[in-house]
Amino acid sequence: MKEAFDKDVAFIISYIRGSKEGNDERSGVALERSIACFSVSLGEVTRVMIGGRKNELLVSFRYITAAVCLREMDRIFG
């Protein structure tokens, strides 16, 4: 399960950074996209059904986007 989670997180990070689309990560697009994703993640948290349990909060995306934001800011301004 951890391996599947790590694979999914790696995919999300590469998509936010533009790696899957061939964008130049140094152009600032990755920072702009990560800020936009983080902004969206701060909205209403969607409740989903996970593993038979109802109304589980889905908040992992918020942490992933915050980490990508910080990494991109450090890469550009650090």
N, CA, C and O of each residue as an XYZ file, in Angstrom:
312
protein
N       0.825     -1.185      0.000
C       0.000      0.000      0.000
C       0.877      1.260      0.000
O       0.572      2.236     -0.685
N       1.963      1.227      0.771
C       2.868      2.371      0.808
C       3.494      2.614     -0.560
O       3.658      3.760     -0.978
N       3.844      1.538     -1.255
C       4.437      1.685     -2.576
C       3.456      2.330     -3.553
O       3.849      3.164     -4.368
N       2.195      1.951     -3.474
C       1.177      2.546     -4.349
C       0.994      4.028     -4.014
O       0.863      4.859     -4.912
N       0.986      4.350     -2.730
C       0.849      5.744     -2.319
C       2.030      6.566     -2.811
O       1.851      7.661     -3.344
N       3.248      6.034     -2.633
C       4.447      6.741     -3.086
C       4.430      6.958     -4.601
O       4.840      8.013     -5.084
N       3.961      5.972     -5.338
C       3.879      6.087     -6.790
C       2.870      7.166     -7.179
O       3.132      7.971     -8.074
N       1.728      7.184     -6.515
C       0.708      8.199     -6.802
C       1.198      9.599     -6.465
O       0.960     10.541     -7.222
N       1.882      9.743     -5.331
C       2.408     11.046     -4.928
C       3.468     11.523     -5.915
O       3.497     12.698     -6.282
N       4.329     10.620     -6.341
C       5.361     10.985     -7.320
C       4.723     11.455     -8.630
O       5.210     12.397     -9.255
N       3.638     10.804     -9.043
C       2.937     11.217    -10.255
C       2.349     12.612    -10.090
O       2.483     13.454    -10.978
N       1.698     12.860     -8.955
C       1.082     14.173     -8.705
C       2.142     15.265     -8.695
O       1.947     16.328     -9.285
N       3.250     15.010     -8.034
C       4.332     16.000     -7.960
C       4.891     16.287     -9.358
O       5.092     17.447     -9.719
N       5.137     15.247    -10.134
C       5.691     15.471    -11.474
C       4.699     16.203    -12.360
O       5.103     16.992    -13.214
N       3.410     15.958    -12.174
C       2.399     16.652    -12.968
C       2.321     18.127    -12.571
O       2.229     18.997    -13.438
N       2.356     18.411    -11.277
C       2.329     19.807    -10.817
C       3.555     20.554    -11.329
O       3.453     21.704    -11.757
N       4.696     19.910    -11.286
C       5.926     20.560    -11.718
C       6.043     20.662    -13.234
O       6.920     21.364    -13.737
N       5.177     19.976    -13.966
C       5.191     20.057    -15.417
C       6.084     19.039    -16.085
O       6.281     19.099    -17.298
N       6.631     18.106    -15.329
C       7.550     17.123    -15.889
C       6.874     16.222    -16.914
O       7.503     15.827    -17.896
N       5.618     15.896    -16.704
C       4.899     15.005    -17.616
C       4.530     15.700    -18.918
O       4.277     15.036    -19.924
N       4.496     17.008    -18.913
C       4.086     17.755    -20.098
C       5.278     18.314    -20.861
O       5.102     18.910    -21.924
N       6.468     18.138    -20.348
C       7.655     18.636    -21.009
C       7.894     20.123    -20.811
O       8.682     20.720    -21.544
N       7.236     20.732    -19.841
C       7.439     22.158    -19.569
C       8.808     22.386    -18.947
O       9.364     21.498    -18.300
N       9.338     23.566    -19.146
C      10.596     23.943    -18.525
C      10.331     24.359    -17.090
O       9.736     25.407    -16.843
N      10.771     23.542    -16.144
C      10.502     23.802    -14.732
C      11.179     25.072    -14.236
O      10.776     25.613    -13.206
N      12.187     25.556    -14.933
C      12.899     26.745    -14.487
C      12.183     28.036    -14.846
O      12.601     29.113    -14.422
N      11.130     27.945    -15.607
C      10.462     29.158    -16.077
C       9.521     29.756    -15.047
O       8.986     30.840    -15.279
N       9.301     29.105    -13.936
C       8.390     29.608    -12.922
C       6.995     29.024    -13.046
O       6.145     29.252    -12.185
N       6.756     28.275    -14.107
C       5.447     27.650    -14.293
C       5.169     26.673    -13.158
O       4.040     26.582    -12.677
N       6.182     25.953    -12.735
C       6.000     24.971    -11.661
C       5.578     25.665    -10.367
O       4.722     25.155     -9.644
N       6.165     26.813    -10.074
C       5.793     27.550     -8.860
C       4.362     28.059     -8.974
O       3.577     27.938     -8.033
N       4.031     28.622    -10.115
C       2.666     29.134    -10.312
C       1.635     28.018    -10.194
O       0.599     28.190     -9.552
N       1.917     26.885    -10.806
C       0.989     25.762    -10.765
C       0.871     25.201     -9.351
O      -0.222     24.834     -8.919
N       1.986     25.132     -8.633
C       1.927     24.593     -7.273
C       1.155     25.519     -6.343
O       0.436     25.050     -5.461
N       1.296     26.825     -6.528
C       0.528     27.781     -5.726
C      -0.959     27.648     -6.045
O      -1.794     27.691     -5.141
N      -1.295     27.488     -7.324
C      -2.701     27.323     -7.711
C      -3.288     26.047     -7.109
O      -4.411     26.055     -6.605
N      -2.533     24.959     -7.163
C      -3.015     23.697     -6.588
C      -3.181     23.816     -5.079
O      -4.142     23.293     -4.515
N      -2.249     24.500     -4.425
C      -2.363     24.683     -2.980
C      -3.586     25.527     -2.643
O      -4.293     25.243     -1.676
N      -3.834     26.555     -3.432
C      -4.994     27.412     -3.227
C      -6.286     26.609     -3.345
O      -7.194     26.762     -2.528
N      -6.364     25.766     -4.348
C      -7.547     24.920     -4.528
C      -7.692     23.962     -3.351
O      -8.804     23.698     -2.895
N      -6.583     23.447     -2.865
C      -6.646     22.477     -1.763
C      -7.137     23.107     -0.463
O      -7.597     22.396      0.430
N      -7.046     24.430     -0.347
C      -7.507     25.101      0.868
C      -9.021     25.308      0.883
O      -9.591     25.719      1.894
N      -9.658     25.020     -0.240
C     -11.110     25.137     -0.319
C     -11.773     24.060      0.518
O     -11.132     23.416      1.348
N     -13.042     23.877      0.294
C     -13.804     22.879      1.040
C     -13.215     21.497      0.801
O     -13.004     21.094     -0.343
N     -12.952     20.779      1.876
C     -12.379     19.446      1.778
C     -13.477     18.467      1.390
O     -14.536     18.410      2.014
N     -13.196     17.703      0.351
C     -14.171     16.740     -0.134
C     -14.181     15.518      0.772
O     -13.132     15.005      1.160
N     -15.357     15.073      1.093
C     -15.495     13.840      1.867
C     -15.710     12.703      0.879
O     -16.559     12.790     -0.008
N     -14.940     11.646      1.039
C     -15.041     10.508      0.138
C     -15.204      9.226      0.936
O     -14.946      9.183      2.139
N     -15.632      8.193      0.247
C     -15.748      6.890      0.884
C     -14.481      6.113      0.588
O     -14.156      5.858     -0.571
N     -13.765      5.737      1.642
C     -12.499      5.020      1.496
C     -12.594      3.724      2.286
O     -12.856      3.736      3.489
N     -12.383      2.635      1.618
C     -12.330      1.350      2.294
C     -13.558      1.019      3.120
O     -13.438      0.419      4.188
N     -14.716      1.390      2.657
C     -15.944      1.065      3.374
C     -16.292      2.014      4.497
O     -17.368      1.903      5.084
N     -15.410      2.943      4.810
C     -15.707      3.933      5.847
C     -16.259      5.177      5.189
O     -15.676      5.683      4.230
N     -17.342      5.663      5.675
C     -17.992      6.827      5.067
C     -17.427      8.118      5.640
O     -16.968      8.167      6.781
N     -17.471      9.149      4.829
C     -17.125     10.510      5.228
C     -15.697     10.679      5.730
O     -15.450     11.387      6.706
N     -14.772     10.029      5.061
C     -13.357     10.230      5.382
C     -12.891     11.518      4.711
O     -13.174     11.741      3.534
N     -12.193     12.351      5.436
C     -11.654     13.580      4.858
C     -10.453     13.259      3.968
O      -9.580     12.476      4.341
N     -10.427     13.864      2.811
C      -9.329     13.679      1.875
C      -8.450     14.920      1.938
O      -8.738     15.912      1.268
N      -7.382     14.882      2.732
C      -6.553     16.063      2.937
C      -5.105     15.873      2.490
O      -4.310     16.807      2.592
N      -4.749     14.704      2.004
C      -3.364     14.449      1.591
C      -2.901     15.416      0.513
O      -1.749     15.849      0.522
N      -3.790     15.762     -0.421
C      -3.430     16.646     -1.519
C      -2.938     17.984     -1.001
O      -2.031     18.581     -1.582
N      -3.521     18.456      0.076
C      -3.114     19.731      0.680
C      -1.645     19.682      1.111
O      -0.889     20.622      0.866
N      -1.252     18.593      1.746
C       0.129     18.453      2.207
C       1.097     18.313      1.037
O       2.195     18.870      1.060
N       0.687     17.572      0.026
C       1.547     17.382     -1.141
C       1.776     18.711     -1.846
O       2.911     19.043     -2.187
N       0.713     19.471     -2.067
C       0.867     20.744     -2.773
C       1.660     21.756     -1.955
O       2.420     22.544     -2.518
N       1.497     21.744     -0.653
C       2.284     22.648      0.198
C       3.770     22.306      0.089
O       4.613     23.201      0.016
N       4.085     21.028      0.078
C       5.483     20.603     -0.030
C       6.072     21.009     -1.386
O       7.213     21.466     -1.459
N       5.293     20.840     -2.451
C       5.777     21.230     -3.779
C       5.977     22.740     -3.840
O       6.963     23.211     -4.407
N       5.056     23.499     -3.263
C       5.197     24.967     -3.212
C       6.503     25.360     -2.532
O       7.278     26.157     -3.061
N       6.730     24.800     -1.376
C       7.935     25.139     -0.621
C       9.196     24.744     -1.375
O      10.177     25.488     -1.383
N       9.174     23.583     -2.003
C      10.341     23.121     -2.762
C      10.620     24.048     -3.940
O      11.773     24.381     -4.215
N       9.559     24.465     -4.636
C       9.738     25.354     -5.786
C      10.215     26.740     -5.351
O      11.057     27.344     -6.016
N       9.680     27.244     -4.240
C      10.122     28.541     -3.733
C      11.581     28.487     -3.333
O      12.339     29.423     -3.591
N      11.975     27.394     -2.704
C      13.380     27.236     -2.304
C      14.275     27.133     -3.535
O      15.379     27.676     -3.546
N      13.808     26.443     -4.564
C      14.600     26.288     -5.790
C      14.779     27.630     -6.494
O      15.860     27.921     -7.005
N      13.734     28.442     -6.525
C      13.794     29.713     -7.243
C      14.461     30.806     -6.421
O      15.318     31.533     -6.923
N      14.066     30.920     -5.159
C      14.544     32.033     -4.334
C      15.663     31.663     -3.381
O      16.289     32.532     -2.775
N      15.910     30.368     -3.252
C      16.874     29.896     -2.274
C      18.251     30.046     -2.720
O      19.178     29.688     -1.992
